[in-house]
Amino acid sequence: MEDITNKFGLLTRDAIIVDEVLNDGDSVGSLKIIHSPGHTPGHICLYSEEDRVVIGGDFLFKSVLGNEGLYVPSSELSFDPLLGGVSPRRLSKLHFDKLLLGHQDAPLLDNASASVERAAKDIISVAKPPS
């Protein structure tokens, strides 16, 4: 955590004043709101079914902070790591080709939903106790 704080500063911020509360399933124009908590409690993704694009913000990271591939932000960077594991599973049920994340080395422009589905399965396999 100290390395991250040194690199990015303190993770605490002042409260944000919200103009309008958006709920899971609401729409803003043609974008559907998908509640995806974990990294932060009110985190959302924006889904364009017509364009097959998810603007995912921080629900997953991709090849940053020394990790390769898609992964759930670590517990040091997540408000609720357990919910952080649920959100990719929910998003993996959508049909999209492009994924734009806040923290990624490059956008996923092909087969993005399959990549999120693999990341969700990785979370499940890590969470399962050994047989």
Rosetta silent file (secondary structure, phi, psi, omega in degrees, C-alpha in Angstrom):
SEQUENCE: MEDITNKFGLLTRDAIIVDEVLNDGDSVGSLKIIHSPGHTPGHICLYSEEDRVVIGGDFLFKSVLGNEGLYVPSSELSFDPLLGGVSPRRLSKLHFDKLLLGHQDAPLLDNASASVERAAKDIISVAKPPS
SCORE:     score description
SCORE:     0.000 S_00000001
   1 L     0.000  -36.162 -178.815    0.000    0.000    0.000 S_00000001
   2 H   -62.056  -39.863  177.663    2.889    2.369    0.769 S_00000001
   3 H   -60.359  -43.104 -179.437    4.224    2.015   -2.816 S_00000001
   4 H   -66.415  -42.757  178.076    0.810    2.913   -4.216 S_00000001
   5 H   -62.423  -41.786  177.927    0.452    5.875   -1.856 S_00000001
   6 H   -63.081  -37.523 -176.598    3.917    7.110   -2.835 S_00000001
   7 H   -78.325  -41.754 -172.014    3.065    6.780   -6.525 S_00000001
   8 H  -114.625   -7.007 -176.906   -0.518    8.113   -6.541 S_00000001
   9 L    90.418 -179.699 -179.482   -0.989    9.980   -3.249 S_00000001
  10 L   -65.733  146.287 -177.993   -3.516    9.314   -0.512 S_00000001
  11 L   -90.134   -3.535  178.855   -6.622    7.425   -1.544 S_00000001
  12 L   -84.347  141.495 -179.775   -8.964    9.407    0.712 S_00000001
  13 L  -137.595  159.919  174.687  -11.009   12.152   -0.890 S_00000001
  14 L   -66.872  156.984  178.785  -13.650   14.645    0.161 S_00000001
  15 L   -61.272  146.971  178.957  -17.269   13.601   -0.270 S_00000001
  16 L   -99.476  134.488  176.744  -18.728   14.090   -3.723 S_00000001
  17 L   -87.690  122.753 -176.007  -21.987   15.976   -4.114 S_00000001
  18 L   -95.526  128.359  177.146  -24.275   13.973   -6.394 S_00000001
  19 L   -78.465  -39.836 -178.185  -26.652   15.835   -8.721 S_00000001
  20 L  -148.364  130.741  178.740  -28.701   12.782   -9.650 S_00000001
  21 L   -81.448  128.085  176.474  -28.623    9.223   -8.309 S_00000001
  22 L  -104.972  136.435 -178.696  -28.333    6.597  -11.040 S_00000001
  23 L  -114.588  157.477  176.852  -29.539    3.084  -10.345 S_00000001
  24 L   -51.642  127.854  178.989  -28.768   -0.265  -11.920 S_00000001
  25 L    94.165  -16.372  175.471  -30.777   -0.555  -15.131 S_00000001
  26 L   -64.319  165.249  175.507  -31.356    3.202  -15.587 S_00000001
  27 E  -125.419  146.526  170.728  -30.403    4.797  -18.884 S_00000001
  28 E  -124.187  104.560 -171.062  -28.573    7.982  -19.739 S_00000001
  29 L    61.598 -127.672  179.571  -29.299    8.539  -23.405 S_00000001
  30 L   -92.421    2.620 -177.993  -28.529    5.217  -25.084 S_00000001
  31 E   -94.150  129.772  177.397  -26.209    4.051  -22.285 S_00000001
  32 E   -91.995  136.974  178.537  -27.487    1.553  -19.731 S_00000001
  33 E   -84.383  127.035  175.145  -26.246    1.874  -16.141 S_00000001
  34 E  -118.827  111.826  178.334  -24.749   -1.317  -14.668 S_00000001
  35 E   -67.475  125.995 -175.964  -24.052   -1.077  -10.925 S_00000001
  36 L  -138.929   66.299 -177.347  -20.599   -2.608  -10.422 S_00000001
  37 L   -70.451  167.805  178.821  -19.450   -1.998   -6.840 S_00000001
  38 L   142.101  -73.271  177.075  -16.234   -3.257   -5.325 S_00000001
  39 L   -58.733  -46.280  170.948  -13.499   -0.806   -6.159 S_00000001
  40 L  -135.217  155.780 -175.530  -15.878    1.893   -4.876 S_00000001
  41 L   -66.495  -33.433 -176.417  -19.391    1.429   -3.423 S_00000001
  42 L  -103.018   17.312 -175.538  -21.213    3.481   -6.068 S_00000001
  43 L   -61.775  140.387  175.871  -19.179    2.408   -9.076 S_00000001
  44 E  -130.322  158.725  167.543  -21.066    2.009  -12.343 S_00000001
  45 E  -115.742  153.910  176.687  -20.317    0.835  -15.853 S_00000001
  46 E  -111.917  129.661 -174.481  -21.977    2.267  -18.942 S_00000001
  47 E  -121.577  123.666  172.674  -23.199   -0.209  -21.553 S_00000001
  48 E  -105.717  101.647 -179.637  -24.109    0.552  -25.145 S_00000001
  49 L   -64.241  -40.795 -178.567  -25.896   -2.535  -26.416 S_00000001
  50 L   -61.776  -43.769 -178.623  -26.193   -1.049  -29.922 S_00000001
  51 L   -90.268   -6.461 -179.526  -22.451   -0.302  -30.185 S_00000001
  52 L    56.599   48.959 -177.861  -21.461   -3.385  -28.099 S_00000001
  53 E  -127.656  139.034  169.538  -19.243   -1.243  -25.836 S_00000001
  54 E  -117.958  124.746  169.465  -18.745   -1.199  -22.058 S_00000001
  55 E   -94.711  104.506 -166.590  -17.153    1.813  -20.426 S_00000001
  56 E   -96.831   -5.550 -179.841  -15.982   -0.011  -17.354 S_00000001
  57 E    54.990 -117.500 -174.768  -14.132    2.594  -15.313 S_00000001
  58 L  -117.842   22.271 -179.572  -12.357    0.714  -12.522 S_00000001
  59 L   -69.805  -25.014  171.325  -14.378   -2.504  -12.132 S_00000001
  60 L  -137.977  156.730  170.424  -11.335   -4.322  -13.568 S_00000001
  61 E  -111.671  154.945  178.395   -7.736   -3.324  -14.212 S_00000001
  62 E  -134.176  112.320  173.638   -5.793   -4.532  -17.271 S_00000001
  63 L    51.212   51.596  173.880   -2.025   -5.025  -17.268 S_00000001
  64 L  -134.660  166.728  179.340   -1.135   -2.236  -14.852 S_00000001
  65 L    56.704   32.304  175.109    0.603   -2.036  -11.468 S_00000001
  66 L    83.637    2.160  178.201    2.834   -4.976  -12.419 S_00000001
  67 L  -106.266  147.848  179.314    0.008   -7.440  -13.108 S_00000001
  68 L  -101.773  149.944  175.941   -0.785   -8.951  -16.493 S_00000001
  69 L    74.388 -173.650  178.877   -4.243   -9.410  -17.994 S_00000001
  70 E   -80.467  137.418  177.720   -7.618   -8.443  -16.550 S_00000001
  71 E  -156.335  154.785  175.911   -7.951   -8.561  -12.782 S_00000001
  72 L   -72.875  135.607  177.001  -10.046   -7.239   -9.917 S_00000001
  73 L   -54.548  142.206 -176.729   -8.315   -4.381   -8.082 S_00000001
  74 L   -61.564  165.007 -178.548   -6.552   -5.648   -4.950 S_00000001
  75 H   -61.045  -27.720  177.195   -8.092   -5.340   -1.500 S_00000001
  76 H   -68.207  -22.527 -177.411   -5.834   -2.326   -0.809 S_00000001
  77 H  -110.292    7.723 -176.186   -7.519   -0.534   -3.717 S_00000001
  78 L  -125.273  138.286  175.632  -11.083   -1.757   -3.230 S_00000001
  79 L   -65.604  -41.015 -179.622  -13.814   -0.701   -0.876 S_00000001
  80 L  -144.251   93.628 -177.349  -15.247   -4.237   -0.963 S_00000001
  81 H   -59.405  -31.441  178.794  -13.093   -6.889   -2.702 S_00000001
  82 H   -64.089  -48.299  175.593  -15.866   -9.514   -2.435 S_00000001
  83 H   -63.979  -31.576  176.571  -18.280   -7.298   -4.386 S_00000001
  84 H   -60.472  -27.337  175.911  -15.377   -6.536   -6.702 S_00000001
  85 H   -82.217  -25.164  179.442  -15.449  -10.203   -7.664 S_00000001
  86 H   -75.680  -38.783 -175.387  -19.213  -10.217   -8.255 S_00000001
  87 H   -57.883  -46.537  177.836  -19.195   -7.264  -10.659 S_00000001
  88 H   -61.503  -34.028  177.641  -17.118   -8.953  -13.428 S_00000001
  89 H   -64.244  -41.388  177.711  -19.438  -11.970  -13.270 S_00000001
  90 H   -63.862  -46.267 -177.837  -22.443   -9.690  -13.795 S_00000001
  91 H   -67.749  -28.324 -178.210  -20.763   -7.827  -16.667 S_00000001
  92 L   -67.583  -13.703  179.229  -19.641  -11.081  -18.305 S_00000001
  93 L   -82.086  -12.562  179.084  -23.310  -11.857  -19.028 S_00000001
  94 L   -83.417  161.429  178.555  -23.567   -8.866  -21.414 S_00000001
  95 L  -108.083  108.063 -179.932  -22.696   -9.052  -25.107 S_00000001
  96 L  -148.587  153.228 -179.980  -19.989   -6.545  -26.001 S_00000001
  97 L  -103.587  -33.368 -173.835  -16.872   -6.384  -28.144 S_00000001
  98 E  -112.982  139.002  177.787  -15.117   -3.308  -26.754 S_00000001
  99 E  -131.175  122.947  178.363  -14.082   -2.595  -23.161 S_00000001
 100 E  -114.294  117.925 -177.753  -12.726    0.751  -22.041 S_00000001
 101 E  -113.630  156.756  176.353  -11.262    0.811  -18.540 S_00000001
 102 L   -69.913  -33.724 -178.785   -9.830    3.590  -16.434 S_00000001
 103 L  -122.214   96.308  176.990   -6.702    1.542  -15.698 S_00000001
 104 E  -156.231  152.529  178.166   -5.497   -0.428  -18.696 S_00000001
 105 L   -75.583  -29.087  177.611   -2.487   -0.629  -20.955 S_00000001
 106 L  -162.159  147.078  178.237   -4.732   -0.669  -24.056 S_00000001
 107 L   -66.269  150.252  172.537   -8.485   -0.916  -24.693 S_00000001
 108 E   -87.799  119.793 -174.744   -9.944   -4.300  -25.549 S_00000001
 109 L  -112.026   -6.393  177.204  -11.458   -3.868  -29.006 S_00000001
 110 L  -139.696  139.559  174.540  -12.356   -7.456  -29.902 S_00000001
 111 L    53.630   35.565 -176.457  -14.010  -10.250  -27.893 S_00000001
 112 H   -64.206  -39.255 -178.442  -14.032   -8.143  -24.736 S_00000001
 113 H   -63.855  -34.504  177.023  -16.977   -9.974  -23.133 S_00000001
 114 H   -66.383  -37.435  177.490  -15.089  -13.286  -23.493 S_00000001
 115 H   -65.570  -41.250  178.080  -12.061  -11.702  -21.774 S_00000001
 116 H   -67.010  -38.841  177.739  -14.240  -10.465  -18.902 S_00000001
 117 H   -61.784  -41.971  176.738  -15.843  -13.917  -18.664 S_00000001
 118 H   -62.829  -42.776  178.778  -12.365  -15.512  -18.375 S_00000001
 119 H   -62.616  -39.796  178.090  -11.410  -12.982  -15.677 S_00000001
 120 H   -64.193  -40.735  177.458  -14.635  -13.771  -13.813 S_00000001
 121 H   -65.705  -36.741  176.880  -13.866  -17.517  -13.982 S_00000001
 122 H   -61.748  -38.671  178.949  -10.344  -16.815  -12.688 S_00000001
 123 H   -63.831  -44.301 -179.762  -11.871  -15.034   -9.702 S_00000001
 124 H   -62.442  -43.564 -177.712  -14.136  -18.002   -9.018 S_00000001
 125 H   -68.152  -34.089  177.125  -11.266  -20.512   -9.262 S_00000001
 126 H   -69.357  -35.591 -175.666   -9.092  -18.433   -6.913 S_00000001
 127 H   -77.613  -21.120 -178.253  -11.944  -18.141   -4.399 S_00000001
 128 L   -74.007  134.835  175.426  -12.690  -21.899   -4.332 S_00000001
 129 L   -70.977  151.734  178.659  -11.005  -23.860   -1.536 S_00000001
 130 L   -62.162  146.683 -179.402   -8.819  -26.782   -2.673 S_00000001
 131 L   -79.591    0.000    0.000  -10.605  -30.141   -2.920 S_00000001
